[in-house]
Amino acid sequence: MHVESISKERARQPLQKLHFLYHELRPHGSDYSYVLDTNEFDGHLDLFLEMRKAESPGLWPEVTFDDGHISDFDYALPALLSRGLSARFFITVGWTGQKPGYMGWRELRSLHESGQLIGAHGWSHALLTHCAPGDLGVELGKAKSVLEDKLGTSITTMSLPGGRYNRRVIAACREAGYTQIYTSVPRAEHETLGFTVGRVNVRGDSSPKWIGSLLQPGSRALAKMERQYRIKAVAKNVVGDRLYDKLWALLNRKEPDGDDAGDYAA
């Protein structure tokens, strides 16, 4: 096939995206699996720039953060701005300006004014599948309204704490006015996103080389992650959230900070 014909064929292919989920950055990393070294994060962003400029039809990388940790402002924001990139930051609204180690409203406004995208991550980071109807109203509705009031912008995206959801939660998210829900299901998405959006959880040992393998067309590494996710979903149903979260905290070397491991387990 002629080179020009190949280029046109690629141009007709629907663009697929792969969303990456980060939590916390530190200059020297941590034993806790959900903390990534800032130098590794820089390597990820440099790789993402290369992938976006590449002519091969690989997956288009997108960056998201959950929780609203202060490292979003201190480390992630400068790294993103220096490369002309933007990310979507999902904020646990009840922690903002209240919980040590997390952003206050000044930092969050600066994040928003710099061109970064903001979404909700619940009010208290409670697992939504455990919430009674009234509690769901707080976690979804109050989180949305307070963010909109404080930032002066419409909030239409929500990230699910712990990746937990069911039909009742999805219906409540729609009713609260969210148009897209970000999950922890490791899958590629079409350019035009649906109501639920999958993401790849990034761990402290996620090297740029491994990240690059996920972005390749027909990635075996990504397919393996999807299989592992389905196995874990079955395990959660068998052992229950409480026992699963204890095992998760042990395996991931969860640092004691007063929060349940289930706040992060996915």
N, C-alpha and C positions, 0 to 999 in steps of 0.2 A: 504493500500500500504506500502511496506517495506521502512524504512527510507532511505536506500541507493538509492532506486528507486525514491523516492521523490527528493533527492538531484540531481540525474541525470536529472530528469524532469525539475527542476528549472534551471539547467545549460543550458538546450536547449532553454529556453525562451529568446527572444531577450531583451537585456538590454535597458531600457528606461531612458532618462535623463530629468532633470528639471533644466533649467537655471534661475538663479535669477539675477535681475537687481538692482544694488545699484547706488547711486549718490554721496552722501556726508556723511562723518562721523564726529561727534563732541563728545568730552568727556562728555558733559552734554546735548546732544540732542538739540532739537529746536521745536518750534510750527509748523515750516514749515514741511509739510508731507514728503518731500523727504530727510530729514536729519535723520540719524539713530545714536543713542547713541553708543559709542564705546564698552561699556559693553554688549549691546545687540548684536552687531556684533560678539563679542567674543563668545557669546552664540550660535549664528547661526553657526559659524565655528566648534565649539565643537560638535554640533548636526550633522553637515555634516560629520565629521569624524566618528561618531557613525554609521550613516546611511551607509557609504561606507564599514564599517567593518561588518555590520549586515548580517546574513545569509538569512533573509527573502527577497523576491524579490521586494523590494520597488524601488522607483525612485532614480536614481543616481544624487546627487546635483552638479551643476556647478555654479561658481561665475563669474559674469561680472560686470563691472563698466562703466558708461557713463560719458563723459564730460572732464575728466582729472583734477579734482579738486585736490588741494594740499594735501587734506586729504588722497588721494590714496597713496601718498608717506609717509606721516607722521604717519598714523594710520593703513591703510589697509595692506600695505606691511609688517611691522613687525609682525602683527597678522597672516598673511598668512605664512610667513617664519618660524615662531616659531612652526607651526603645519605641516610643510612640504607640504603646499598646494600652488597651483598656481591659478591665475584668469586671465580673459581676460579683458584688459582695452581699451576702445574705446575713442579715443582722438579727441577733437575739435581742429584741428591743428592750425587754425588761432589764437586761444587763448593762445597757448603755448608760455610762455615767454613774453606775451603781456598783459594779463588780470590779475588783482590782484585776488589772491585767487586760482589761477590755477598753475599747474606745469610749470616749465621752462624746457629747454632741458636737463639740468644737472640731474634733478630729473627723467625725462622720460627715459634718457639713463640708469640710475641706476636701474630703474624699469625693463627695458628690460634685462639688464645684470644679474639681479638676477634670471632670468628664467621665468618672467611673460610674458604673451602673449599680443601683442599690435595690435589693429585694428584702423580703422578710424571712426570718428563720424562727418564727414563733415569738411568744412573749417571754416564756421562762425556759424554753428548750425541752418542754415536756414531750414525751412520745405521744403523738396525736391519736394513735390507736387506743391509748389508755384513757383518753379524755372523755368525760361526760359532755353532753351537748352544751351546757353552760360554759364549761372550761374551754371547749373548742372555740366558742365565741370570743373568749379572751385571747387565746393563742393565735387565732387567725384574724379576727376583726379588730381587736384593740391594737395588736402589733402593726397592722396596716394603717389604721387611722392615726396613730401617734407618729409613725414614720412620715406619713404624708404631711401632717401638721408641722413637724419639726424641720423637714427638708423643703417643704413647699413644692412637692412634685407628686405625681401619681405613682403609686406602688402597685404593680400588677403581677409580680413574680414572687413565688414562695418556695423555699427549700425545706424539705421534710426532715425534722430532727431524727437522727438515727436511721433515716431512710425508711421509716415505718409508715405504711399507709394501707388502706383498704377502701372499699367502695364508699363507705360512710364518710371517710376523711376526704376523698376526692370530691364527693358531693358538697361537703361543707366548704371546701376551698373554692369551688365554683360559686356557691352562694355568697361567700365573703367578697367576691369580686376579683379573684385572681384569674389570670388568663393563661398562665403557664406554671407548672409545678415541676421543680427539679428534684430528682430522686438520686439514689445511689446505685441504680442498675447500670452496670458497665456495658454500654452499647453505643454504637454510632447513631447519629441522627441525620435525617435529611436536612437540607438547607432551610426549608420551611418547617419550622418546629411544630410539633403537635402540642397537646395539652400537657403531657408528661415528657420530661426530658431526662435522659439517662446521663450518668457521669461516672468517671473513673476516680476512685479514691486514691489520692497520692500519699504514699508513706515516706518515712524518712530514708528508706533504702531504695527509693525509686530513682534510679540513675537516668541521666539523659539518654543513654543507649537503650535502656528498657522502654523509656517513654517513646523513643523513636520507633521501636518495633511495633508499638500499638498503633502508630499512625500510618503504617504501610497498608496498601490495598489488600484486602482479604487477610488481615493480620491473624495469625494463629495464636499470638499472645492474647489478643483481645477476645478471641473465641474461647480460649482457656479460661479467661477471667469470667466470662458469662456463665460457663459451666460451673465454675466454683461458686459463683453467686447463687445459682439455683440450688446447689447442694447445701449452702449455708442457710438458705431460706427454709429448706426442709428441716434442717437441724433446729432452727429457732422454733418451728412449730412443734417439734418432738419434745424438746427439753424445756420450752417456755422462755420468755424474755428474761426473767430474773436469773436463772441459772446460766443461760447463754451469755448474759452481760457480765457475770462474774468470771466466766471462762475467758471472755473477750478481754477484760481488764487485765487478767493475769498474762495472757499471751502477748498483749500489746504493751505491757509494762506501763499501764496507766498511772500517771502521777496523782497523788492524793491532793485534791483541791476542793473537796466538799461536794463535788458533783457525782451523780451516778454514772457508771461506765456506760449505761444505756443511752446517755445523751449523745454519745459518739458512735457507738457500735453500729455497724452496717454490714 
